[in-house]
Amino acid sequence: MDARHIDPEGVTWSRVDEKYVTVRALGVAISGLIWLAITAVPLVLALTGVWGGYPRWLAWTLPGVALIWTLIDLLITRRRVRAIGYAERENDLLVRQGILFRKVLVVPYGRMQYVDVQMGPVDRAFGLCKVQLHTAAASVTATIPGVKAAEGARLREQLSDRGEARLAGL
């Protein structure tokens, strides 16, 4: 099954910035190193003789699995980022993401309560931000990561204006 089954017809998707691949890859690498360090503790203890009864095969397998998982995650990072997109339509905003588990979120402008633009230190170093749309439903929050800072500011203003206009019409 391809994306045509859940993507609305005639929609031109805006993609996130290509620099977001590097930001995501850094996050995956740091997380992978942390997991590798945690899963290597039994191996270090077994090799130093502190934990002699621990099975060696398991001591080697745990960090091996963490390393393989991280490498696979790094390999699919570019594809994951390419799957993120957004489209502004007349009455709503569409946000899509996911490779295996695809999701298209439709946020009507009249349901938006506020638009939040966030920049962490890594995002700021790459000139990127994350645009987050909050709706009346607490469980529905649309997030568009990896947007250029100028585009994030434009989206914030554009979406806020559209939300106020639709809300005033109710």
C-alpha positions in Angstrom: 0.0 0.0 0.0 1.4 3.4 -0.8 0.7 6.9 0.5 -2.1 7.6 -2.1 -4.5 5.7 0.1 -4.3 8.2 3.0 -3.0 11.4 1.2 -5.7 13.7 0.0 -5.7 14.2 -3.8 -4.3 17.3 -5.3 -2.2 18.3 -2.3 1.3 19.7 -2.8 3.3 18.9 0.3 6.0 21.2 1.7 9.0 19.3 3.0 11.1 20.0 6.0 14.6 21.4 5.6 17.3 18.9 4.5 19.5 20.0 7.4 17.0 18.2 9.7 18.5 14.9 8.5 21.7 15.9 10.3 19.8 17.0 13.4 17.9 13.7 13.6 21.1 11.7 12.9 22.9 13.5 15.7 20.0 12.6 18.1 20.1 9.0 17.0 23.8 8.8 17.4 23.8 10.3 20.9 21.0 8.0 21.9 22.7 5.0 20.4 25.9 5.8 22.3 24.0 6.1 25.6 22.3 2.7 25.0 25.6 1.2 24.0 27.2 2.4 27.2 24.3 1.1 29.3 24.2 -2.3 27.6 28.0 -2.7 27.8 28.1 -2.5 31.6 27.6 -6.3 32.0 30.3 -6.9 29.4 32.8 -4.7 31.2 31.9 -6.3 34.6 32.2 -9.8 33.1 35.5 -9.1 31.3 37.1 -7.6 34.5 36.0 -10.5 36.6 33.7 -8.5 38.9 30.6 -10.4 37.6 31.9 -13.8 36.9 28.6 -15.7 36.7 27.1 -13.5 34.0 26.8 -15.4 30.6 29.5 -14.1 28.2 27.2 -14.6 25.2 24.6 -12.3 26.7 27.2 -9.8 27.7 28.4 -9.5 24.1 24.8 -9.7 22.6 23.3 -6.7 24.4 25.8 -4.1 23.2 25.8 -5.8 19.8 22.0 -5.4 19.5 22.2 -1.8 20.7 24.9 -1.1 18.0 22.9 -2.8 15.2 19.7 -1.0 16.2 21.5 2.4 16.1 23.1 1.6 12.7 19.7 0.7 11.2 18.1 3.8 12.8 20.8 5.9 11.2 20.3 4.3 7.8 16.6 5.1 7.7 16.9 8.6 9.2 17.0 10.3 5.8 13.8 8.4 4.6 12.0 9.3 7.9 12.7 13.0 7.4 11.6 12.9 3.8 8.3 11.4 5.0 7.5 14.5 7.1 5.5 17.2 5.3 2.8 19.8 5.6 0.3 21.5 3.4 -1.7 24.7 3.9 -5.2 24.5 2.4 -8.0 27.0 2.5 -9.7 25.7 5.6 -7.1 23.4 7.3 -3.5 22.4 7.7 -2.4 18.9 6.8 0.6 17.3 8.6 2.0 14.0 7.6 4.8 11.7 8.9 5.9 8.1 9.1 7.3 5.4 6.9 5.9 2.2 8.2 3.1 3.7 10.3 1.9 6.6 8.1 -0.2 9.4 9.6 -1.9 12.4 8.1 -3.3 14.8 10.5 -5.9 17.4 9.4 -6.1 20.5 11.7 -9.0 22.9 10.9 -7.9 26.5 11.3 -11.0 27.2 13.5 -9.9 24.6 16.0 -6.4 25.9 16.6 -5.9 27.6 19.9 -2.3 28.7 19.5 0.8 28.1 17.5 4.1 27.5 19.2 7.5 27.8 17.6 10.4 26.1 19.5 14.2 26.1 18.9 16.5 24.0 20.9 20.3 24.5 20.9 20.9 22.0 18.1 18.0 23.3 16.0 19.3 26.9 16.6 22.8 25.8 15.4 21.3 24.6 12.1 18.8 27.5 11.8 15.8 25.3 12.3 12.7 25.3 14.5 9.7 23.1 15.4 6.2 24.5 14.8 3.6 23.0 17.1 -0.2 23.6 16.7 -2.4 23.2 19.8 -6.1 22.5 19.4 -9.0 22.4 21.7 -8.6 18.7 22.0 -5.8 18.0 24.5 -4.8 14.8 22.7 -4.3 16.5 19.3 -1.1 18.4 18.8 0.3 18.7 15.3 4.1 19.1 15.2 6.2 20.1 12.2 9.9 19.6 13.1 12.9 20.8 11.0 11.4 23.9 9.5 13.7 26.8 8.7 13.4 29.6 11.3 12.1 32.2 8.9 9.5 29.7 7.6 8.5 28.8 11.2 7.9 32.5 12.0 5.8 32.8 8.8 3.8 29.7 9.6 3.2 31.0 13.1 1.8 34.3 11.9 -0.1 32.8 8.9 -1.7 30.0 11.0 -2.6 32.3 13.9 -4.2 34.8 11.5 -6.2 32.1 9.8 -7.2 30.6 13.1 -8.5 33.9 14.4 -10.4 34.6 11.2 -12.1 31.2 11.3 -12.8 31.5 15.0 -14.3 34.9 14.6 -16.7 33.4 12.0 -18.2 30.9 14.5 
